[in-house]
Amino acid sequence: MPMMNSRMMKRPILATIIALGLASPLSAGTVEGLSAFARNDFAGAFRELLPEAKGGDAEAQIMLAILYAEGKGVRRDAAEAVVWLKQAAKVQPDADYVLGDIYSQDPQLRDDAEAARAYRRAADQGFAPAFSKIGMIYLSGTGVAIDPVEAVVWLSLAAERGAPEVAAALQKARAGLSPEEQRKAQDLFTQRNRR
């Protein structure tokens, strides 16, 4: 399979690592795996993370998926990355976010509808980095029907949580809403913002 552009996976890795810092306590093997990853010892990271991932550790599963997706410390295998991410996504919304990135960026697995579903699951679970992704998807209609109300809701949530890069898209989406759609967007925003 062709290699993914390293910039393509940079954001998911950073988002995942940030989320892991806020997630449940990490097992010793996962901590060792993350430490090896940080040292660019990807083979060592793989050795430490694999048993933890097999044991059901979602953070280890996400990091193992990243190693597979990027071919670091192991043969590149995006399909195997998806398997691990689907396991992790049962308990970690950031796994769905990374899964969305793989479906939207990997040339062998590209599936815009699957990417949209994965980002939406992550957003519905409150994973803030997914808010801007799903908002832009609803604005563009990539993998879903164009829905300016949903776009405004998700982009507003993203902007409120410190994503200034969505400002222009949010302004464009709001400008296209009728007064009734604006009220609907505000109601949905209020409901989702309470979660």
WOLIN-V480617 format. One record per residue. PHI is phi in degrees with one decimal (* if undefined). BURIAL is # if it has 16 or more other ideal C-beta (glycine too) atoms within 10 Angstrom, else .. Layout:
phi=PHI burial=BURIAL
phi=PHI burial=BURIAL
This chain:
phi=* burial=.
phi=-66.0 burial=.
phi=-71.8 burial=.
phi=-79.6 burial=#
phi=-59.8 burial=.
phi=-60.9 burial=.
phi=-68.8 burial=.
phi=-62.8 burial=#
phi=-94.3 burial=#
phi=-59.6 burial=.
phi=-63.0 burial=.
phi=-60.9 burial=#
phi=-62.6 burial=#
phi=-61.5 burial=.
phi=-62.1 burial=#
phi=-65.8 burial=#
phi=-63.4 burial=#
phi=-61.3 burial=.
phi=-64.0 burial=#
phi=-62.5 burial=#
phi=-65.3 burial=.
phi=-103.8 burial=.
phi=-82.2 burial=#
phi=-62.2 burial=.
phi=-55.7 burial=.
phi=-93.7 burial=#
phi=-71.5 burial=#
phi=-59.7 burial=.
phi=-64.2 burial=#
phi=-68.9 burial=#
phi=-61.3 burial=.
phi=-63.5 burial=#
phi=-63.7 burial=#
phi=-66.0 burial=#
phi=-64.0 burial=.
phi=-63.1 burial=#
phi=-59.3 burial=#
phi=-62.9 burial=.
phi=-86.5 burial=.
phi=65.2 burial=.
phi=-93.2 burial=#
phi=-72.0 burial=#
phi=-65.3 burial=.
phi=-64.4 burial=#
phi=-60.8 burial=#
phi=-59.9 burial=#
phi=-58.9 burial=#
phi=-74.7 burial=#
phi=-79.6 burial=#
phi=-56.6 burial=#
phi=-64.0 burial=.
phi=-66.7 burial=#
phi=-64.0 burial=#
phi=-62.4 burial=.
phi=-81.4 burial=.
phi=99.8 burial=.
phi=-73.1 burial=#
phi=-62.9 burial=#
phi=-63.8 burial=#
phi=-64.9 burial=#
phi=-62.8 burial=#
phi=-64.2 burial=#
phi=-66.4 burial=#
phi=-62.5 burial=#
phi=-61.4 burial=#
phi=-63.9 burial=#
phi=-60.7 burial=#
phi=-64.4 burial=#
phi=-63.5 burial=#
phi=-99.3 burial=#
phi=67.4 burial=#
phi=-106.8 burial=#
phi=80.3 burial=#
phi=-159.5 burial=#
phi=-59.9 burial=.
phi=-62.8 burial=#
phi=-153.9 burial=#
phi=-63.2 burial=#
phi=-64.2 burial=.
phi=-67.9 burial=#
phi=-59.7 burial=#
phi=-62.4 burial=#
phi=-58.0 burial=.
phi=-67.2 burial=#
phi=-66.5 burial=#
phi=-64.7 burial=.
phi=-64.6 burial=#
phi=-66.2 burial=#
phi=-64.5 burial=#
phi=-63.8 burial=.
phi=-131.4 burial=.
phi=-126.1 burial=#
phi=-65.9 burial=#
phi=-67.5 burial=#
phi=-66.3 burial=#
phi=-63.5 burial=#
phi=-62.4 burial=#
phi=-65.3 burial=#
phi=-59.7 burial=#
phi=-59.3 burial=#
phi=-63.8 burial=#
phi=-64.7 burial=#
phi=-64.9 burial=#
phi=-89.6 burial=#
phi=-120.8 burial=#
phi=-76.4 burial=#
phi=-62.8 burial=.
phi=-82.9 burial=.
phi=-115.0 burial=#
phi=-53.3 burial=.
phi=-155.0 burial=.
phi=-62.5 burial=#
phi=-67.2 burial=.
phi=-65.3 burial=#
phi=-60.5 burial=#
phi=-61.2 burial=#
phi=-63.5 burial=#
phi=-65.9 burial=#
phi=-61.5 burial=#
phi=-64.9 burial=#
phi=-60.2 burial=#
phi=-62.7 burial=#
phi=-65.2 burial=#
phi=-61.7 burial=.
phi=-89.4 burial=#
phi=90.0 burial=.
phi=-79.1 burial=#
phi=-53.8 burial=#
phi=-59.6 burial=#
phi=-77.7 burial=#
phi=-60.0 burial=#
phi=-68.8 burial=#
phi=-61.1 burial=#
phi=-70.8 burial=#
phi=-61.3 burial=#
phi=-66.9 burial=#
phi=-64.9 burial=#
phi=-66.3 burial=#
phi=-71.3 burial=#
phi=-89.9 burial=.
phi=77.9 burial=.
phi=-82.9 burial=.
phi=87.4 burial=#
phi=-143.5 burial=#
phi=-71.7 burial=.
phi=-58.2 burial=.
phi=-143.0 burial=#
phi=-63.0 burial=#
phi=-66.0 burial=#
phi=-61.7 burial=#
phi=-58.8 burial=#
phi=-63.2 burial=#
phi=-60.8 burial=#
phi=-69.5 burial=#
phi=-66.9 burial=#
phi=-65.2 burial=#
phi=-63.1 burial=#
phi=-64.0 burial=#
phi=-62.4 burial=#
phi=-64.2 burial=.
phi=-96.7 burial=.
phi=90.2 burial=.
phi=-112.5 burial=#
phi=-65.1 burial=.
phi=-66.8 burial=.
phi=-92.1 burial=#
phi=-55.6 burial=.
phi=-65.9 burial=.
phi=-65.7 burial=#
phi=-64.4 burial=#
phi=-61.0 burial=.
phi=-62.0 burial=.
phi=-65.6 burial=#
phi=-62.4 burial=#
phi=-62.7 burial=.
phi=-89.5 burial=.
phi=-87.6 burial=#
phi=-75.2 burial=.
phi=-56.6 burial=.
phi=-64.8 burial=.
phi=-65.5 burial=#
phi=-62.2 burial=.
phi=-63.9 burial=.
phi=-61.9 burial=#
phi=-61.5 burial=#
phi=-64.1 burial=.
phi=-62.5 burial=.
phi=-64.1 burial=#
phi=-58.6 burial=#
phi=-61.8 burial=.
phi=-61.5 burial=.
phi=-73.0 burial=#
phi=-74.3 burial=.
phi=-79.8 burial=.
phi=-67.5 burial=.
